[in-house]
Amino acid sequence: MATKAPFLGLAGLFLAGLLSAGLPPSGPTPALAQSGPRIDATRALAVSEAAIGREIGDHRLLRADGTTLMLSELKGQPFVVSLIYTSCSTVCPVSTQTLKNAVAQARKALGADSFRILTVGFDARNDTPRRMSAFARDNAIDRDPLWQVVSGSPAALEALIEDVGFSYSAAAGGFEHISQTTIVDADGRVYRQVYGDEFPLQVFMEPLKELVFGISVSSFTPAALADRLRFICTVYDPKTGRYRTEYAIYIGITAGAVSLLLMAWVIVRMWRGNRRHARIEARS
């Protein structure tokens, strides 16, 4: 079972403020004539956090080029889910740009192909493949081969929304919704929720770092041990606001390992010397 987000208290306060502010509609959506009930911030946060550990179903979605994407195709490595609607002109573009910048930093630290990103249009009536393609182009994410933008049928979208714990409600001319980015592990289970259209890099990076490098060594293979070392030595630098590899940690670990080996060698030599001396005394 995945661990709960350590930033839950801060996220809860931020989310409550976001929803209680009653964000204005972010662009026209003619199909929506009436507003739905306002989102309750406390309940929305509870629904979102309750999704952690839940396996996402193999839903059928449509890529921007009209081809089918089954979510099971993303399994095998971590991926990130961001839900938007294309007629949004404020929050959704901002959250996408924040995610874009965070992804760029994460790839530098974790590897260019270490995880994938999925932007989902949750407005089933209007978020067509064509509009999703335009949204990707407008936000300069269309050339990223590991970043897909998708839409889907009402049934598929509602099922996915329930799986990831996303909350939204129709508003006059658009939607009121939580700003939520969902991090999913390689087995397709919700691992962590990140809240806000602008969020600190560490809140996004740390759970991905855990998933990519692993928080425990399941085997003593060279690859597993190397990943563990990369996990330990990839650190956040508050001066630059970026993650970097701290080579001093590598040097410290290496020096410590060499010291332990030398100590073990000395102990073994002393033990063997004492045994030899004891045998000589016994014979004499």
QUINOR-V647332 format. One record per backbone hydrogen bond with DSSP energy under -0.5 kcal/mol. NH is the residue of the N-H (numbers start at 1). CO is the residue of the C=O. If there is no record, write none. Layout:
NH,CO  NH,CO
This chain:
8,5  11,7  12,8  13,9  14,10  15,11  16,12  17,13  18,14  19,15  20,16  21,17  22,19  32,29  33,31  36,170  41,39  44,40  45,41  46,42  47,43  48,44  49,45  50,46  51,47  51,48  52,49  53,190  54,51  56,188  59,57  61,59  61,69  62,151  63,67  64,149  66,63  69,61  71,59  73,70  74,71  75,72  76,186  77,74  79,184  80,116  81,182  82,118  83,180  84,120  88,85  89,26  94,90  95,91  96,92  97,93  98,94  99,95  100,96  101,97  102,98  103,99  104,100  105,101  106,102  107,103  108,104  109,105  110,106  111,107  114,111  116,78  117,146  118,80  119,148  120,82  120,118  121,150  122,84  122,120  124,122  126,123  127,123  128,126  132,128  133,129  134,130  135,131  136,132  137,133  138,134  139,135  140,137  141,136  142,136  144,141  145,143  147,144  148,117  148,146  150,119  151,62  157,153  158,154  159,155  160,156  161,157  162,158  163,159  164,160  165,161  166,161  169,176  171,174  173,32  173,171  174,171  176,169  177,175  178,167  180,178  181,194  182,81  183,192  184,79  184,182  185,189  188,185  190,54  191,183  192,183  194,181  196,179  203,200  204,200  204,201  205,201  206,202  208,204  209,205  210,206  211,207  212,208  213,209  214,209  214,210  218,216  225,221  226,222  227,223  228,224  229,225  230,226  231,227  232,228  233,229  234,230  235,233  235,244  237,242  238,236  240,237  241,237  242,237  244,235  246,233  246,244  247,245  249,246  250,246  251,247  252,248  253,249  254,250  255,251  256,252  257,253  258,254  259,255  260,256  261,257  262,258  263,259  264,260  265,261  266,262  267,263  268,264  269,265  270,266  271,267  272,268  273,269  274,270  275,271  276,272  277,273  278,274  279,275  280,276  281,277  282,278  283,279  284,280
